[in-house]
Amino acid sequence: MTAKAEEGSVLVEVRDTGPGISPEIRDRLFQPFVTSRKGSGLGLGLALARQAIVDHGGDMWATSTPGHGACFSFRLPMQGSGEAAHRAADVRQVSS
């Protein structure tokens, strides 16, 4: 795992050395109930993780080379920068 600051945001990358992402599900990877393994999960983990990141003003994506693992990346704005900070300020104003 690596993390680095870039222009008001933080980029995190998590790599593995597994078989990679199956081509059959690559385009639907972040959709609910998508899984390549029968019986070992509901296929909700990546969909929920990406939605949480998007809800905080970021994005999540994956790259993969078959047989050489996958890299899951996400970017989040740093506190006090960008749209997420404006939403947080709006929430504080409403709840005050």
Contacts in CASP RR format, 6 or more apart in sequence:
PFRMAT RR
TARGET T0000
AUTHOR 0000-0000-0000
METHOD contacts of the structure
MODEL  1
MTAKAEEGSVLVEVRDTGPGISPEIRDRLFQPFVTSRKGSGLGLGLALAR
QAIVDHGGDMWATSTPGHGACFSFRLPMQGSGEAAHRAADVRQVSS
1 12 0 8 1.000
1 13 0 8 1.000
1 14 0 8 1.000
1 15 0 8 1.000
2 12 0 8 1.000
2 13 0 8 1.000
3 10 0 8 1.000
3 11 0 8 1.000
3 12 0 8 1.000
3 13 0 8 1.000
4 10 0 8 1.000
4 11 0 8 1.000
5 11 0 8 1.000
5 78 0 8 1.000
6 75 0 8 1.000
8 77 0 8 1.000
8 78 0 8 1.000
8 81 0 8 1.000
8 82 0 8 1.000
9 58 0 8 1.000
9 75 0 8 1.000
9 76 0 8 1.000
9 77 0 8 1.000
9 78 0 8 1.000
9 81 0 8 1.000
10 75 0 8 1.000
10 76 0 8 1.000
10 78 0 8 1.000
11 73 0 8 1.000
11 74 0 8 1.000
11 75 0 8 1.000
12 73 0 8 1.000
12 74 0 8 1.000
12 75 0 8 1.000
12 76 0 8 1.000
13 71 0 8 1.000
13 72 0 8 1.000
13 73 0 8 1.000
14 71 0 8 1.000
14 72 0 8 1.000
14 73 0 8 1.000
15 69 0 8 1.000
15 70 0 8 1.000
15 71 0 8 1.000
15 72 0 8 1.000
16 69 0 8 1.000
16 70 0 8 1.000
16 71 0 8 1.000
17 68 0 8 1.000
17 69 0 8 1.000
18 67 0 8 1.000
18 68 0 8 1.000
18 69 0 8 1.000
18 70 0 8 1.000
19 66 0 8 1.000
19 67 0 8 1.000
19 69 0 8 1.000
20 64 0 8 1.000
20 65 0 8 1.000
20 66 0 8 1.000
20 67 0 8 1.000
20 68 0 8 1.000
20 69 0 8 1.000
20 70 0 8 1.000
21 29 0 8 1.000
21 36 0 8 1.000
21 62 0 8 1.000
21 64 0 8 1.000
21 66 0 8 1.000
21 69 0 8 1.000
21 70 0 8 1.000
22 36 0 8 1.000
23 66 0 8 1.000
24 36 0 8 1.000
25 34 0 8 1.000
25 35 0 8 1.000
25 36 0 8 1.000
26 64 0 8 1.000
28 34 0 8 1.000
29 46 0 8 1.000
29 62 0 8 1.000
30 46 0 8 1.000
30 47 0 8 1.000
30 50 0 8 1.000
30 60 0 8 1.000
30 62 0 8 1.000
31 47 0 8 1.000
32 43 0 8 1.000
32 44 0 8 1.000
32 47 0 8 1.000
33 42 0 8 1.000
33 43 0 8 1.000
33 44 0 8 1.000
33 47 0 8 1.000
34 43 0 8 1.000
34 46 0 8 1.000
34 47 0 8 1.000
35 41 0 8 1.000
35 42 0 8 1.000
35 43 0 8 1.000
46 60 0 8 1.000
46 62 0 8 1.000
46 72 0 8 1.000
49 60 0 8 1.000
49 74 0 8 1.000
50 59 0 8 1.000
50 60 0 8 1.000
50 74 0 8 1.000
53 59 0 8 1.000
53 60 0 8 1.000
53 74 0 8 1.000
53 76 0 8 1.000
54 60 0 8 1.000
56 76 0 8 1.000
56 77 0 8 1.000
56 84 0 8 1.000
57 76 0 8 1.000
57 77 0 8 1.000
57 82 0 8 1.000
57 83 0 8 1.000
57 84 0 8 1.000
57 87 0 8 1.000
58 74 0 8 1.000
58 75 0 8 1.000
58 76 0 8 1.000
58 77 0 8 1.000
58 84 0 8 1.000
59 74 0 8 1.000
59 75 0 8 1.000
60 72 0 8 1.000
60 73 0 8 1.000
60 74 0 8 1.000
60 75 0 8 1.000
61 72 0 8 1.000
61 73 0 8 1.000
61 74 0 8 1.000
62 70 0 8 1.000
62 71 0 8 1.000
62 72 0 8 1.000
62 73 0 8 1.000
63 70 0 8 1.000
63 71 0 8 1.000
63 73 0 8 1.000
64 70 0 8 1.000
64 71 0 8 1.000
76 84 0 8 1.000
77 83 0 8 1.000
77 84 0 8 1.000
77 85 0 8 1.000
79 85 0 8 1.000
80 88 0 8 1.000
END
